Amino acid sequence: MKSFLQEVSVGLSKKNKKLSSKWFYDFHGSILFEKITKLREYYPTRTERKILKNNKIEIAKKIGKNAVLIEPGAGDIKKISIFMSTLDEPKKYIPLDISKDYITKVSKGFKKKFPKVTVIPKGYDFSRDNKLPFKINSSENVTIFFPGSTIGNFEKKDAIKFLRMLKSKFKAKKIIVGADLVKDIPTLISAYDDKKGITAKFNKNILQRINTELGGNINLNSYKHLVIYNKSKKRIEMRLKSTKNNNIKINGSKYLIKKNEEIHTENSHKYSIKSFKKLANEAGWNIGKTWVDEKKLFSVHFLDLA
C-alpha cells in the first residue's frame, strides 16, 4: 500500500504524468487481463501459446532435467502448463505475481494437474529491488519463464537491467522469454483498443485501485482510454486522457489533471529478431534458439549464459 501511494504521488506530480502498468494488477485487474487474452484482436497470447505447443519437445530439451522453474509476473499460469508435462522430472515451479490472492488461487488447479512438481506461489513485485521470498540453490537448473511480451513493458535500459538481475539475483542459467514483433500499425492498435472495451476497463482499473485502496475521489468517466503507436520508439503507448479539468484528492493530497492532459500508463515495445538479440547480448545472454509463428507476429527465445 505504501509503495503504491508513493508511486502514485510521484507519478501524478510530474509535468508528464505517469503511472506504472504493474498497478493494473489487483485481483480484478488480473481477471480483466485474462479476458483480454481471449479477445479476437489480442493476437499475442494465442500466438505464443501455439509457438509453445508446436515446439514443446525442443523447449523441454533446451531446459533439461530437474528444472527449477520461476515465472515472474505469472498471471493465470496457463502457458507453462503447455510444456510442463514434456519436461524431464521438473523439481519445482515458483509462480510470482504482484497479486498474492490471485496467484494463490490459480495455483491450486496447477498443483492438482502436476502433483509431482513442488509448487510455491508467492506474491512478489519483481520490478522493485525486494529480497526474494524464497531460497535459491545456485547449483540447481534454475530456468526463468517470462512469456507474454512483458519484456516489452520495460524501457530498453530497464529491460537489460532486468535480464541481468535474473542472472545475479535469481541465479538463472536459462530463460524462455516471449517478445512481440514489429508489425503493421492497425493490428497493433486494435490489440490494445478492442471493440468490447475490455482493455479500456483494464486501463482504468489503475484509477479504480487509487479510489479503493488510497481513498481517491477520481471520476472514471472523466477519462478516455487512448492508444497510440510511437514509431520512433517502436512501441504501443496506453494513456488515460482527461476529458475535463479534474481536481482529485488522494490520501489528503490534491492533484490537478487538466482537460486533454494525459496520464501515461503503459508501454509495450515491439522488437525485430535482430533487435531482441542485441538486447539479450547486451544483458550478457546468448540466444540459443528462436521460435516464430508462420505469420511472424510473435517470437519466443531460449537464452543461456553467454
Beta strands, then each sheet from edge to edge (+ up, - down):
strand 1: 67-72
strand 2: 92-97
strand 3: 118-119
strand 4: 122-123
strand 5: 141-146
strand 6: 174-180
strand 7: 223-230
strand 8: 235-242
strand 9: 246-250
strand 10: 253-257
strand 11: 262-269
strand 12: 285-292
strand 13: 298-305
sheet 1: 3+ 2+ 1+ 5+ 6+ 13- 12+
sheet 2: 3+ 2+ 4+
sheet 3: 7+ 8- 11+
sheet 4: 9+ 10-
end
